[in-house]
């Protein structure tokens, strides 16, 4: 299965990498690996995660307070958000 990012989700992801890297060298890389692992879990088992709204689901990121919000479409997973779990939890809803 393949995946693609909504432009705002990709920006969130890159901003978070930059933020964590500014805290400690290598932490941004660790964050990126954990997000990619969460995406891989969602690719392998797209229906395993609880539904947030209809067909939209969230795979949690280990070690970091983030979730990958996605929907499955004919081309694979469409990542709607790479969101911090304690900030603006509904920001992705306008991206569908």
RAZI-V15706 format. One record per residue. N is the residue number from 1. RES is the residue in one letter. PHI is phi in radians with two decimals (999 if undefined). NEAR is the number of other C-alpha atoms within 8 Angstrom. D_CENTER is the distance of its C-alpha to the mean C-alpha in Angstrom with 2 decimals. Layout:
N_RES_PHI_NEAR_D_CENTER, N_RES_PHI_NEAR_D_CENTER
This chain:
1_X_999_7_15.82, 2_X_-1.89_7_14.11, 3_X_-2.53_10_10.94, 4_X_-2.49_8_10.75, 5_X_-1.81_11_8.88, 6_X_-1.12_11_10.37, 7_X_-0.93_6_12.25, 8_X_-1.22_9_11.12, 9_X_-1.17_13_7.35, 10_X_-1.11_11_8.82, 11_X_-1.11_8_11.14, 12_X_-1.05_11_8.90, 13_X_-1.06_10_7.44, 14_X_-1.14_8_11.15, 15_X_-1.10_8_12.57, 16_X_-1.18_9_10.93, 17_X_-1.04_13_12.22, 18_X_-1.07_9_15.47, 19_X_-1.06_9_15.76, 20_X_-1.14_11_15.46, 21_X_-1.17_12_17.77, 22_X_-1.23_8_20.19, 23_X_-1.34_7_20.47, 24_X_-2.80_8_21.36, 25_X_-1.02_7_21.80, 26_X_1.63_7_19.45, 27_X_-1.22_11_16.94, 28_X_-1.09_15_14.63, 29_X_-1.09_9_15.02, 30_X_-1.02_8_14.38, 31_X_-1.06_11_11.05, 32_X_-1.03_10_10.12, 33_X_-1.11_8_11.59, 34_X_-1.15_11_9.82, 35_X_-1.14_11_6.25, 36_X_-1.07_8_8.29, 37_X_-1.14_9_9.97, 38_X_-1.10_13_7.32, 39_X_-1.17_10_6.86, 40_X_-1.07_8_10.65, 41_X_-1.11_10_11.23, 42_X_-1.17_12_9.76, 43_X_-1.13_12_11.92, 44_X_-1.23_7_14.80, 45_X_-2.37_8_14.79, 46_X_-1.08_9_13.04, 47_X_-1.72_7_15.26, 48_X_-1.30_6_15.11, 49_X_-1.62_10_12.63, 50_X_-1.09_7_14.19, 51_X_-1.31_9_14.34, 52_X_-1.56_8_13.38, 53_X_-2.88_6_15.52, 54_X_1.12_5_17.28, 55_X_-1.57_8_15.21, 56_X_-1.51_11_11.80, 57_X_-2.28_13_10.08, 58_X_-2.32_12_7.53, 59_X_-1.77_12_7.07, 60_X_-1.37_8_7.83, 61_X_-1.66_13_7.68, 62_X_-1.31_9_11.39, 63_X_1.30_5_13.56, 64_X_-2.26_6_11.38, 65_X_-1.42_9_10.95, 66_X_-2.27_11_7.19, 67_X_-2.36_13_5.07, 68_X_-1.77_16_2.23, 69_X_-1.65_14_5.14, 70_X_-2.54_12_7.14, 71_X_-2.33_11_10.87, 72_X_-1.58_11_13.22, 73_X_-2.29_7_15.85, 74_X_-1.13_4_18.87, 75_X_-1.73_8_17.24, 76_X_2.33_11_14.34, 77_X_-1.70_13_10.74, 78_X_-1.94_12_9.84, 79_X_-1.41_14_6.27, 80_X_-1.49_15_7.40, 81_X_-2.82_15_5.24, 82_X_-2.06_13_3.37, 83_X_-1.92_12_6.30, 84_X_-1.22_10_9.15, 85_X_-1.26_9_10.60, 86_X_-1.95_6_14.02, 87_X_-2.23_6_13.88, 88_X_0.66_7_14.19, 89_X_-1.12_9_12.37, 90_X_-1.82_5_13.60, 91_X_-1.08_6_12.84, 92_X_-1.31_10_10.69, 93_X_-1.06_6_13.80, 94_X_-1.43_5_15.71, 95_X_-1.65_6_13.41, 96_X_-1.36_5_14.49
